[in-house]
Amino acid sequence: MMQRSDEDVLEIWTELKREVEVDIKGDTYAGNFFRDFPHLSPDAQRAFCLNASVKTVHASGATIEVQGATGERCYIVLSGSVAVLNEEAGALDMLKPSRGFGEPEMREGGTYTATYVAQDSPVVLMVLEKKDFDRRIVPIIEREDVVKQREYRSIGTNIPQNKCCFPLP
């Protein structure tokens, strides 16, 4: 398999961001791309893409995150594949492009429930750090929740606590 240069990765990332920006408005590409993050609205998805970085893992077999480590970031696989391994259960899944991981652990301040290992060389990942999530995406989600609460109140009811669009920490 041919190794991509940093310029190639940058070009892919630039194109991906452009596609997401355009298609989020039509809600087509984002639906599949963010399938592992279904609670993120199009505005939150756009903020995710604009604030994420690209990480290239060049070595097959390299560990991306370790089970039990604090969830400080979440990922979406752009190319390659990532094995999901659990100390007790063994191999759980193989994540292909457009699949994500680490978001619940990052959002809730928990620890990774599995170890994530690159299976190809290279694996290209979109990475969002917790500080960027908290600073750029949580305010969008909170604003959307307030709007939903107002809409429900206008028809004489409240959103049940467990039915908010996004559980915040």
C-alpha positions as CSV (number, residue, x, y, z in Angstrom):
1,M,0.0,0.0,0.0
2,M,1.3,3.4,-0.9
3,Q,2.1,5.8,1.9
4,R,0.4,9.1,1.9
5,S,2.5,12.3,2.3
6,D,1.5,15.0,4.8
7,E,0.5,17.1,1.8
8,D,-1.9,14.3,0.6
9,V,-3.4,14.1,4.1
10,L,-3.9,17.8,4.2
11,E,-5.6,17.8,0.8
12,I,-7.9,15.0,1.9
13,W,-8.7,16.8,5.1
14,T,-9.4,20.1,3.2
15,E,-11.7,18.3,0.8
16,L,-13.5,16.5,3.6
17,K,-14.1,19.8,5.5
18,R,-15.4,21.4,2.3
19,E,-17.7,18.4,1.6
20,V,-19.0,18.4,5.2
21,E,-19.6,22.2,5.1
22,V,-21.6,21.9,1.9
23,D,-23.4,18.7,2.6
24,I,-24.3,19.5,6.2
25,K,-26.7,22.1,4.9
26,G,-28.4,19.4,2.9
27,D,-28.0,16.9,5.8
28,T,-26.8,14.1,3.5
29,Y,-23.1,13.4,4.0
30,A,-23.1,14.2,7.7
31,G,-25.7,11.6,8.5
32,N,-23.4,8.7,7.5
33,F,-20.2,10.4,8.6
34,F,-21.5,11.1,12.1
35,R,-23.4,7.9,12.5
36,D,-21.6,7.0,15.7
37,F,-22.4,10.5,17.0
38,P,-26.2,10.7,16.2
39,H,-27.0,13.3,18.9
40,L,-24.9,16.0,17.2
41,S,-26.9,18.4,15.2
42,P,-25.6,19.7,11.8
43,D,-24.3,22.9,13.6
44,A,-22.4,20.7,16.1
45,Q,-21.1,18.5,13.3
46,R,-19.8,21.5,11.5
47,A,-18.1,22.7,14.6
48,F,-16.6,19.2,15.2
49,C,-15.1,19.3,11.7
50,L,-13.8,22.8,11.9
51,N,-12.1,22.2,15.3
52,A,-10.8,18.7,14.8
53,S,-7.3,17.9,13.6
54,V,-5.9,15.0,11.5
55,K,-3.7,12.4,12.9
56,T,-1.9,9.8,10.8
57,V,-0.8,6.6,12.5
58,H,2.0,5.2,10.3
59,A,2.6,1.8,12.0
60,S,0.2,-1.1,11.7
61,G,-0.3,-2.4,15.2
62,A,0.3,0.9,16.9
63,T,-2.0,1.6,19.9
64,I,-4.2,4.7,19.5
65,E,-5.8,4.7,22.9
66,V,-5.5,2.2,25.8
67,Q,-8.4,0.7,27.8
68,G,-8.7,2.4,31.2
69,A,-7.0,5.7,30.1
70,T,-9.0,8.9,30.6
71,G,-11.0,9.9,27.6
72,E,-9.4,13.1,26.5
73,R,-10.3,12.9,22.8
74,C,-12.6,11.3,20.3
75,Y,-11.9,10.0,16.8
76,I,-13.5,9.4,13.4
77,V,-11.6,7.0,11.1
78,L,-11.0,8.7,7.7
79,S,-9.0,5.9,6.1
80,G,-7.6,2.5,7.2
81,S,-9.1,0.4,9.9
82,V,-8.9,0.3,13.7
83,A,-9.3,-2.8,15.9
84,V,-11.4,-2.5,19.1
85,L,-10.0,-4.8,21.8
86,N,-11.2,-5.4,25.3
87,E,-9.1,-7.0,28.0
88,E,-12.0,-9.2,29.2
89,A,-13.8,-9.9,25.9
90,G,-11.0,-9.8,23.3
91,A,-11.7,-8.4,19.8
92,L,-14.9,-6.5,19.7
93,D,-15.1,-4.7,16.4
94,M,-13.1,-3.4,13.4
95,L,-13.8,0.2,12.7
96,K,-13.6,1.3,9.0
97,P,-13.8,4.8,7.5
98,S,-16.6,7.0,8.9
99,R,-16.8,5.1,12.2
100,G,-16.0,6.9,15.4
101,F,-14.9,6.1,18.9
102,G,-14.1,7.7,22.3
103,E,-16.9,10.3,22.3
104,P,-18.9,9.0,25.3
105,E,-15.8,8.6,27.4
106,M,-14.6,12.1,26.5
107,R,-18.0,13.7,27.0
108,E,-18.7,12.0,30.3
109,G,-15.1,12.3,31.7
110,G,-14.8,8.5,31.8
111,T,-12.1,6.1,30.7
112,Y,-11.8,4.2,27.4
113,T,-13.7,0.9,27.6
114,A,-11.4,-0.7,25.0
115,T,-8.0,-0.4,23.4
116,Y,-7.9,0.9,19.9
117,V,-5.2,-0.4,17.6
118,A,-4.3,0.7,14.0
119,Q,-4.7,-2.3,11.6
120,D,-3.4,-0.7,8.5
121,S,-0.5,1.6,7.6
122,P,-1.3,4.4,7.6
123,V,-4.5,5.0,9.5
124,V,-5.8,8.5,9.2
125,L,-8.1,9.8,11.9
126,M,-10.0,13.0,12.6
127,V,-9.3,13.9,16.2
128,L,-11.2,16.2,18.5
129,E,-9.7,17.1,21.9
130,K,-11.9,17.4,24.9
131,K,-11.0,21.1,25.5
132,D,-12.2,21.9,21.9
133,F,-15.3,19.9,22.4
134,D,-16.1,21.7,25.7
135,R,-15.3,25.1,24.3
136,R,-16.8,24.9,20.8
137,I,-19.4,22.1,20.7
138,V,-21.0,22.0,24.2
139,P,-22.2,25.7,23.9
140,I,-24.0,24.8,20.6
141,I,-25.6,21.7,22.2
142,E,-26.7,23.7,25.3
143,R,-28.2,26.5,23.1
144,E,-30.1,23.8,21.1
145,D,-31.4,22.2,24.3
146,V,-32.7,25.6,25.5
147,V,-34.5,26.1,22.2
148,K,-36.1,22.6,22.5
149,Q,-37.2,23.3,26.1
150,R,-38.8,26.5,24.9
151,E,-40.6,24.7,22.1
152,Y,-41.9,22.1,24.4
153,R,-43.0,24.6,27.0
154,S,-44.9,26.6,24.3
155,I,-47.1,23.5,23.9
156,G,-47.5,23.1,27.6
157,T,-45.0,20.4,28.5
158,N,-41.4,19.9,29.5
159,I,-38.8,17.6,27.9
160,P,-38.3,14.7,30.2
161,Q,-34.8,14.7,31.8
162,N,-33.7,11.6,29.9
163,K,-35.0,12.9,26.6
164,C,-32.7,15.9,26.0
165,C,-30.9,15.9,22.7
166,F,-27.5,15.4,24.4
167,P,-26.6,14.3,27.9
168,L,-24.2,16.9,29.3
169,P,-21.7,16.1,32.1
